[in-house]
Amino acid sequence: MREPSTMTMQPTMTKARFGTPLSRVDGPAKVTGQAKYAAEFARADLLHGHVHTARIAKGKIKRIDMARALDVAGVVDVITHENRPHVTWLPIKMKDMVAPPVGSPFRALYGPDIIYSGQPIALVVAESEEIARYASSLLEVEYEWAEFRTDLNEAREDGFSPLIPRVGYHKPKSRGDGEGAFAASPVQVAGEYHLMPEHHNPMEMFASTVFWENDGTITIYDKTQGVKNSHWYVCSALGFDRDKVRVLSPFVGGAFGSGLRPQYQLYLAGLAAKKLERSVRVVMTRQEMFGHGYQPECYQTVKLGAEEDGRLNAIVNSAVTATSSFEHYMETIVNWGALTYRCENAKLDYEIAAIDTFTPCDMRAPGGATGMNLFEIAMDELAYACGIDPLELRLRNYAEREQIKDKPWTSRALRECYEQGARRFGWEKRSHEPRSMRDGRELIGWGMATGVWEAMMGPTSVRAVLSADGSLKVGTATADMGPGTYTMMTQIAAATTGLPVEKITAELGDTELPFSPVEGGSWTAASTGSAVQKACESLLEELFDKARHLDGCPLSGAHHDDIDFADGHIVLKDNPAIGMRFDEILAAAGMDELEVKEMARPGVFNMMKKARNTHSAVFVEVRVDEEVGMARVTRIVDAVAAGRIINPKTARSQILGGCVFAIGMALTEETLADHRIGRFMNHNLAEYHVPVNADVPDIDVIFVEEHDTEVSPIGVKGVGEIGIVGTAAAIANALFHATGKRIRDLPITIDKLMT
């Protein structure tokens, strides 16, 4: 055996511990163009598919004339419902892992029926994208029109309560006598609050590249938040053998809910590859990105009854959101305020109403971003009705236990969020009366709101492999759509093993890696991170066990409590000069590598005993040009309690992103439909207004210290979504403070401020 190392280690490479602001390990690959996305993988024989979409909202296809398109040089095929290859007819086999439990998933090119405007009805396959797109314009389609309904305001009359919940949906639970307590309250606030539909607009459009091999195996590069879900779906729907399909998604250019379910380009690319036995790529256009899942429109009624000192007597909260005509999509909308604030009487009701659009989908903090933001506007109204400072109102109704299920929280530092956020913002300088603060012709408004989101964890497996050169790979099938999953995995592995960051490689986005749920719900750090830590701990245990059984090893008489792991060494705690390098141990044991696989899972029984949530307090300053009604957000302070913060740098970035989402929700983003033709009209980035750099102010993020040993094995709650919850409400409340106009309809655009 080699002579063991007895030198005291000096740090020569990047160290990473929990709480260290580590830069993204994948950053250089992204900024230099080395990172490849779904539509950037190529091969010589690759064909390109372009989607032709329906121009009516409901009806049937009477005829598709493909002659002119097929005559174009370079066109290989035009695939429609009339000539597609066989696919499963069972609706259940079309369901993906996160599909709504009730309904039949959309099946592209399945038959002549049109069920929404923008539905794909043909795929033109050609030798180039340009040829396919041109040929698509030559298709002639004759339709048979049918009556349709796309207006939720009309459809909500036929709303109904979902009977079978989807995963993550929490059925409303009332308590006490909400209506009676409201009627008896000396202070009453009641109103209807409205949120327009919003569409995801990530930088990377949905794309799937399918590489076909001669033996019938396929490799798919897909834009997705879950390669395991895409794999399950394409095999089940198109009949591929599971062991002949591999799905990869090494990088995702934004998704935040839109990539949880497989989108239709994956199905069409797989369908074309199956029919032609060729490699095929299908990329959506920006316009087609408005033809699948979106954040549903919501009408929410809130009635709050209180004593004159602001203490709540009653919460009455009902809402209706849109679903499609073919699936029952639902979100947890009305629970948030009723679980957050102390109140003995709460009546909660939630319904969905079917309209003739594609099925809505999750968008960053689904349900919470809608329901809590609208509820927090009502709380601001109550503060003014009682003549109480909005922050003081929330403190007077502070709940020490979760109110719907009457459970203790695993941890709740919301009071500290209020205190630290208000202090940083300078809230004590705020004058209470609307229109009382100005600078020249600009009205200044200060508003605040509470944020709450779930702290979740799902079962996740991670493989850890230590190689003979002392390098470590940790891998799982999860995705990285932007929050920094590569970096999080690397940092936790480094902190657990003591290896420098440069010695660690994180692998993800591949179905050949161990199981991970879809990336979403702010659970990835808690889930994947816990599994990385567990796998690394098991690896170190095995490595130490092998070391102490080596002849002549200086660690032979040591126990686990006697050693440390640092800089690629196992050393004695009381004498760090004595130890062995990881690579020395493997060499002496005659091993090229050491591999372990571990699964981390939440304790189901413990999860049922306590409530698990992240919390925040958001403070916002706005300025409104009184003459033209132009509103701008000039300052945000967001104080967040989210358990253990693994990486303050990437975590802060997530809160910034959530706040930018909220600016869009509050001021700019809305998908407008012409209900005469049943079609979303502003399906481009020129007319669908997302916040840009000029719209984003200084955002000050405070991570409130919060220790939680129960929420996940590593104490992490997650920060991907809490940044949007409450922030849009704080903006709306600041606008009221600035102008004196209470607007209950989001987004608050210039026309509403000027009316």
ABEGO torsion letter per residue (X at the ends): XBBBBABBBBBABBBBBBGBBBBBAAAAAAAAGABBBAAABBBAABBBBBBBBBABABEBBABBBAAAAAABBGBABBBBAAABBBBBABAAAABBAABBABEBBBBBGABABBABBGBBABBBBBABAAAAAAAAAABBBBBBBBBBBABAAAAAAABBBBABBBBGBBBBBBBEBAAAAAAABABBBBBBBBBBBBBBBBABBBBBBBBBBAAGBBBBBBBBABAAAAAAAAAAAAGBBAAABBBBBABBBEAGGAAABBBAAAAAAAAAAAAAGBBBBBBBBAAAAAABBBBBBBBBBBBBBBBAAGBBABBBBBBBBBBBAABBBBBBAAAAAAAABBBABBBBBBBBBBBBBBBBBBBBGBGAAAAAAAAAAAAAAAAAAAGBBAAAAAAAABBABBAAAGBBBABBAAAAAAAAAAAAAGAAABBABBGABBBEABBBBBBBBBBBBBBBBBBBBBBBBBBAAGBBBBBBABBBAGAGAAAAAAAAAAAAAGBBAAABBBBBGBAABBBBBBBEGGAAAAAAAAAAAAAAAAAAAAAAAAAAABBGBAAAABBAAABBBBGGBBBBAABAABEBBAAAAAAAAGBABBBBBBBBBBBAAAAAABBBBBBBBBBBBBBBBAAAGBBBBABBBBBBBAEBBABAAAAAAAAAAAAAAAAAAAAABBBBBBAAAGBBABBBAAABBBBBAAABBBBBBBBBBBBBAAABAAGBAEAAAAAABGAAAAAAAAAAAAAGBBBABOBBBAAAAAX
